[in-house]
Amino acid sequence: MACDTWRANERQTLTERKEEIKRVIDLVAQEIVKGRVKPKVGAQGAITFEGLDAVTDRRGVTDACVYRRIMSTGSAMAKQQLARAEQLAGRRVDAKALAGGHHSHDGGKTWHTH
């Protein structure tokens, strides 16, 4: 995962980083189910999580990494909320948009690829 390359410090091992990513994403998935974090799908098919920064320090974990991990190993309830976000947006999350770096820093109000 791209999130594996971000490290809080130089001494953090890859194994420690993977565990940190898992903890962050598990917390995000729980908050999605509780309704405190809301997934939003942008016009180009990218995804963001509104309220994420208010509930946790994301520790360098991107919205794309959160989405991929939840879709591959997340709970059925979290996946259901992601599907609901796609329905509300009228489009599916696009893997090309995720790979292209489309993202939002403000909960889906604006989108860019900087």
N, C-alpha and C positions, 0 to 999 in steps of 0.2 A: 504494500500500500504506500501511496505517496506520503501519508502521515508518518510513516516509519522514519523518515529522514529528519524530522524536526525533533530536536532534543532540548530539554530544559537545561542540561549541562553536558559537558564533554564526557563525563564519567558514566553517564547513563548507557547501559548496554542495550542491545537490540531487544533482548528478552524483556528487560524492564520496560522499554518503550511500548512493546506490544501489550504488556499487562496494563500499562497506563491507558493506552488507547481503548482497550476492552472495558476498563472501569468507566471511562468518560462516556463511551457509547451505551453501555448498559444503563447508566444514569439518565442519559438523554432518552432512551427508549422508555424508561419508567415514567419520565416527565411527559412524554408524548401521550402515554396511556392515561395519565392523570389529567391531561388537558392543559398543563402549564406551559408546554412547548407545542407550537403548532406548525406542522410542515406546510410549506407553500410552494407551488409549482409555478415557475415563471413562464412568460409567453414563448420562450425558446426551448422550454422543457427542462430547464435547470431547477434545482430544489434548494430551498433554504429553510431554516428552522427558526421561526419567530419566537422570541423569548428565551432562546438558548443561553445567551450570555448572562441573562438575569438569574439563571438557576445553577450555572456551573462555570468554572474556568475551563474553557475548551482545550487548553493545553496544546494548541497547534493542530487539533483535529478539525479537518474541514467538513463542511456540510456534505460534500460528495462522499467522503469516507464514512460519515455517519449513515448516510443512505445505503451505501453498498453493504455495510456490515449488518444493518438491521434487516435488509432484504435477504441476506445470506444466512444469518444465524439468529435473527431477532424473534421476539414473541409474535404470536398470531395477532394479538391486540395492537401492537405497534405497527405491524404490516397493514392491518385494517385501516389505521389512521392515515398511513401513507397513501393507500388506495383511495380513501375518502378525499384527500387533498388533490389527487389527480382528477377525481370526478368533479370537484368544485371548480377546478381550473379549466376543465373541458379538454385536457390533454394529458398524456402520460409523461413521466420523467424520461428524458432522452439521453441515452448513454453517450451520444456524440457531444451533447451540450455539457455533460459532466466532464468528459475527457478534454473538451475545449476550454475548460476553466470558467464557464459562465457561473457567476455567483453574485450574492447580495450581501452587503454589510449592514443593511438596515431592515432586516426582516421581510424583504421582498418588495419594498417601495421602489428601489432602483436596482438595476442589474448591470453587470459589466464583466470584462475579461482581463482587467489589468494585470 
